[in-house]
Amino acid sequence: MFASLLIVFREVIEAGLIVGIVLAATKGVAGRGLWVALGVAAGVVGACLVAAFAGQLSSLFAGSGQELFNASILLVAVGMLTWHNVWMAGHGREMAREMRAMGAAVSAGQRTLTAMAVVVGVAVLREGSEVVLFLYGIAAQGGMTTASMLVGGALGLIAGAGVSALMYYGLLTIPAHRLFQVTAWLITLLAAGMAAQAVLFLQNGGWLQLLMMPVWDTSGLLPEASIPGRLLHTLIGYSEQPDGLQLIAYAATIVAITVLMRVVNRPRPVVAVAPAE
């Protein structure tokens, strides 16, 4: 029971962390709850499908189908997160003014909700498929009844949801005029970590064979398999043994998002209109 509790607890926290950042980043946008719920539902359905066809998926592309699939969904999430941050760079101030003035929703915010729903769906898909596959592996080993596994999973789900809620409400304590800045940086680091993880999947699948030597090893200080290590892995892309190409992908993602945000947020020159004669 403890094994299933720990697995579900860990994966729910990881998915809940991303959902909390998305909810905080879209604070004040009408309909965000519905879009996030749709993303969660799509992720759960996708996770069940991935778990059901895991064997067939792994056999594709000369046995590297699972790695290619994982890398693909992560790269889609990176694109959606980049789009959100760039969009918010141009509309964040407007939304903050609306929130302070009357708490009204900004209808234009619907444009970014689609992207964030995709990110939520990808997060739930990734963590949910891991839960199913891990629990299947535990069941295959024997020594645990179905009832104890279900009880442990339910307790892990409740505990993980509670911790995720605390993290979300912690983000909401940030003043409105600072909230968009904080969530923008969190989303930038989240995207960078996903890009680095996508590179690792492509390397493991044999699609990229460049700069694969580890640059450092911090497994003795903070193991990536520990709960703090997993949280940092989800939040900022922490890796105990990153290789050169992962670090390049991480840095390049941060630079690209930062540059795009500054370009979009650059003050536009005011063109003087000559008075009519």
NUBA-459524 format. One record per residue (C-alpha): residue in three letters; chain; x negated, y, z negated. Coordinates in steps of 0.1 Angstrom, whole numbers. Layout:
// NUBA-459524
["ALA","A",[X,Y,Z]]
...
// end
This chain:
// NUBA-459524
["MET","A",[0,0,0]]
["PHE","A",[-28,24,-9]]
["ALA","A",[-44,20,25]]
["SER","A",[-13,29,44]]
["LEU","A",[-6,58,20]]
["LEU","A",[-41,72,26]]
["ILE","A",[-40,68,64]]
["VAL","A",[-5,85,67]]
["PHE","A",[-14,112,42]]
["ARG","A",[-46,121,61]]
["GLU","A",[-30,121,95]]
["VAL","A",[0,141,84]]
["ILE","A",[-22,168,68]]
["GLU","A",[-42,171,101]]
["ALA","A",[-10,175,122]]
["GLY","A",[6,197,95]]
["LEU","A",[-23,220,95]]
["ILE","A",[-19,227,132]]
["VAL","A",[19,231,129]]
["GLY","A",[14,255,100]]
["ILE","A",[-10,276,120]]
["VAL","A",[14,277,149]]
["LEU","A",[43,287,127]]
["ALA","A",[23,314,111]]
["ALA","A",[10,327,145]]
["THR","A",[45,329,159]]
["LYS","A",[61,345,128]]
["GLY","A",[89,369,138]]
["VAL","A",[95,352,171]]
["ALA","A",[131,341,176]]
["GLY","A",[136,304,181]]
["ARG","A",[101,293,169]]
["GLY","A",[116,266,146]]
["LEU","A",[135,250,175]]
["TRP","A",[104,250,198]]
["VAL","A",[82,235,170]]
["ALA","A",[108,209,163]]
["LEU","A",[109,200,200]]
["GLY","A",[72,197,200]]
["VAL","A",[72,175,169]]
["ALA","A",[99,152,184]]
["ALA","A",[80,150,218]]
["GLY","A",[48,141,199]]
["VAL","A",[65,113,179]]
["VAL","A",[80,98,211]]
["GLY","A",[47,101,229]]
["ALA","A",[28,85,199]]
["CYS","A",[52,55,200]]
["LEU","A",[47,51,237]]
["VAL","A",[9,53,234]]
["ALA","A",[10,27,206]]
["ALA","A",[32,4,227]]
["PHE","A",[10,6,258]]
["ALA","A",[-24,9,241]]
["GLY","A",[-37,-23,256]]
["GLN","A",[-28,-14,291]]
["LEU","A",[-40,22,287]]
["SER","A",[-74,11,274]]
["SER","A",[-79,-12,304]]
["LEU","A",[-74,16,330]]
["PHE","A",[-104,32,347]]
["ALA","A",[-128,3,340]]
["GLY","A",[-119,2,303]]
["SER","A",[-122,39,296]]
["GLY","A",[-86,48,301]]
["GLN","A",[-80,56,264]]
["GLU","A",[-109,80,263]]
["LEU","A",[-99,98,295]]
["PHE","A",[-63,101,282]]
["ASN","A",[-74,115,248]]
["ALA","A",[-97,140,265]]
["SER","A",[-70,151,289]]
["ILE","A",[-44,158,262]]
["LEU","A",[-70,177,242]]
["LEU","A",[-80,198,272]]
["VAL","A",[-43,206,278]]
["ALA","A",[-41,218,242]]
["VAL","A",[-72,239,246]]
["GLY","A",[-56,256,276]]
["MET","A",[-23,262,257]]
["LEU","A",[-42,277,227]]
["THR","A",[-62,299,249]]
["TRP","A",[-31,312,267]]
["HIS","A",[-15,319,233]]
["ASN","A",[-44,339,220]]
["VAL","A",[-48,359,252]]
["TRP","A",[-10,366,253]]
["MET","A",[-11,376,216]]
["ALA","A",[-40,400,222]]
["GLY","A",[-17,420,245]]
["HIS","A",[15,417,225]]
["GLY","A",[4,412,188]]
["ARG","A",[5,449,179]]
["GLU","A",[40,452,194]]
["MET","A",[52,422,174]]
["ALA","A",[36,435,142]]
["ARG","A",[54,469,147]]
["GLU","A",[87,452,152]]
["MET","A",[82,430,121]]
["ARG","A",[74,460,99]]
["ALA","A",[101,482,113]]
["MET","A",[131,459,111]]
["GLY","A",[120,423,111]]
["ALA","A",[136,418,145]]
["ALA","A",[123,391,169]]
["VAL","A",[104,401,200]]
["SER","A",[121,384,229]]
["ALA","A",[89,384,250]]
["GLY","A",[75,360,224]]
["GLN","A",[94,332,241]]
["ARG","A",[66,331,267]]
["THR","A",[41,318,242]]
["LEU","A",[65,294,224]]
["THR","A",[64,270,252]]
["ALA","A",[26,268,250]]
["MET","A",[27,264,212]]
["ALA","A",[53,237,215]]
["VAL","A",[29,218,238]]
["VAL","A",[1,222,212]]
["VAL","A",[24,209,184]]
["GLY","A",[34,180,206]]
["VAL","A",[-2,171,214]]
["ALA","A",[-12,173,177]]
["VAL","A",[17,150,166]]
["LEU","A",[10,127,195]]
["ARG","A",[-27,124,186]]
["GLU","A",[-22,119,149]]
["GLY","A",[9,98,152]]
["SER","A",[-7,74,177]]
["GLU","A",[-36,70,153]]
["VAL","A",[-12,62,124]]
["VAL","A",[6,35,144]]
["LEU","A",[-27,20,156]]
["PHE","A",[-43,20,122]]
["LEU","A",[-13,5,105]]
["TYR","A",[-11,-21,132]]
["GLY","A",[-47,-30,125]]
["ILE","A",[-41,-33,88]]
["ALA","A",[-11,-55,94]]
["ALA","A",[-31,-77,118]]
["GLN","A",[-57,-83,91]]
["GLY","A",[-30,-96,67]]
["GLY","A",[-29,-92,29]]
["MET","A",[-2,-65,30]]
["THR","A",[35,-70,32]]
["THR","A",[57,-49,55]]
["ALA","A",[76,-35,25]]
["SER","A",[44,-23,8]]
["MET","A",[31,-8,40]]
["LEU","A",[64,11,45]]
["VAL","A",[64,24,9]]
["GLY","A",[28,35,12]]
["GLY","A",[35,52,45]]
["ALA","A",[66,70,31]]
["LEU","A",[46,83,1]]
["GLY","A",[18,94,24]]
["LEU","A",[43,112,46]]
["ILE","A",[58,131,16]]
["ALA","A",[25,140,1]]
["GLY","A",[11,151,34]]
["ALA","A",[41,172,42]]
["GLY","A",[39,189,8]]
["VAL","A",[2,198,12]]
["SER","A",[9,211,47]]
["ALA","A",[37,233,34]]
["LEU","A",[14,247,8]]
["MET","A",[-12,256,35]]
["TYR","A",[15,272,56]]
["TYR","A",[28,294,28]]
["GLY","A",[-7,303,19]]
["LEU","A",[-11,317,55]]
["LEU","A",[22,337,50]]
["THR","A",[7,355,20]]
["ILE","A",[-16,373,44]]
["PRO","A",[-3,409,52]]
["ALA","A",[15,411,85]]
["HIS","A",[-10,434,101]]
["ARG","A",[-38,409,93]]
["LEU","A",[-19,377,100]]
["PHE","A",[-23,379,138]]
["GLN","A",[-61,384,134]]
["VAL","A",[-65,355,110]]
["THR","A",[-44,331,131]]
["ALA","A",[-62,342,163]]
["TRP","A",[-95,332,148]]
["LEU","A",[-81,299,134]]
["ILE","A",[-66,291,168]]
["THR","A",[-99,300,185]]
["LEU","A",[-118,276,163]]
["LEU","A",[-91,250,167]]
["ALA","A",[-94,252,205]]
["ALA","A",[-132,251,203]]
["GLY","A",[-131,219,181]]
["MET","A",[-107,203,206]]
["ALA","A",[-129,211,235]]
["ALA","A",[-159,195,217]]
["GLN","A",[-139,165,209]]
["ALA","A",[-127,162,245]]
["VAL","A",[-164,162,256]]
["LEU","A",[-171,134,231]]
["PHE","A",[-143,113,245]]
["LEU","A",[-156,118,280]]
["GLN","A",[-191,108,269]]
["ASN","A",[-178,77,252]]
["GLY","A",[-159,68,283]]
["GLY","A",[-190,71,305]]
["TRP","A",[-177,102,324]]
["LEU","A",[-203,126,310]]
["GLN","A",[-239,114,302]]
["LEU","A",[-256,147,293]]
["LEU","A",[-273,160,262]]
["MET","A",[-260,131,241]]
["MET","A",[-287,132,214]]
["PRO","A",[-273,144,180]]
["VAL","A",[-286,179,171]]
["TRP","A",[-281,174,133]]
["ASP","A",[-267,149,108]]
["THR","A",[-247,161,78]]
["SER","A",[-231,127,70]]
["GLY","A",[-249,126,37]]
["LEU","A",[-235,160,26]]
["LEU","A",[-200,159,41]]
["PRO","A",[-189,126,58]]
["GLU","A",[-165,133,86]]
["ALA","A",[-144,103,74]]
["SER","A",[-137,120,41]]
["ILE","A",[-105,140,36]]
["PRO","A",[-124,174,34]]
["GLY","A",[-144,163,65]]
["ARG","A",[-112,154,84]]
["LEU","A",[-96,187,75]]
["LEU","A",[-126,207,86]]
["HIS","A",[-127,185,118]]
["THR","A",[-92,195,126]]
["LEU","A",[-94,231,116]]
["ILE","A",[-128,242,130]]
["GLY","A",[-140,211,149]]
["TYR","A",[-165,199,122]]
["SER","A",[-187,170,133]]
["GLU","A",[-213,153,112]]
["GLN","A",[-234,144,142]]
["PRO","A",[-227,168,171]]
["ASP","A",[-246,164,203]]
["GLY","A",[-259,192,226]]
["LEU","A",[-230,191,251]]
["GLN","A",[-204,192,223]]
["LEU","A",[-220,223,209]]
["ILE","A",[-222,240,243]]
["ALA","A",[-185,232,248]]
["TYR","A",[-177,246,214]]
["ALA","A",[-196,278,219]]
["ALA","A",[-184,283,254]]
["THR","A",[-147,280,243]]
["ILE","A",[-152,306,216]]
["VAL","A",[-169,330,240]]
["ALA","A",[-143,325,268]]
["ILE","A",[-113,331,245]]
["THR","A",[-130,361,228]]
["VAL","A",[-139,377,262]]
["LEU","A",[-104,371,276]]
["MET","A",[-87,386,245]]
["ARG","A",[-109,417,247]]
["VAL","A",[-102,421,284]]
["VAL","A",[-65,419,278]]
["ASN","A",[-65,441,247]]
["ARG","A",[-87,468,264]]
["PRO","A",[-70,502,264]]
["ARG","A",[-57,510,298]]
["PRO","A",[-65,545,312]]
["VAL","A",[-36,569,313]]
["VAL","A",[-29,582,348]]
["ALA","A",[-18,618,347]]
["VAL","A",[12,625,369]]
["ALA","A",[11,659,386]]
["PRO","A",[43,679,380]]
["ALA","A",[67,682,409]]
["GLU","A",[66,715,427]]
// end
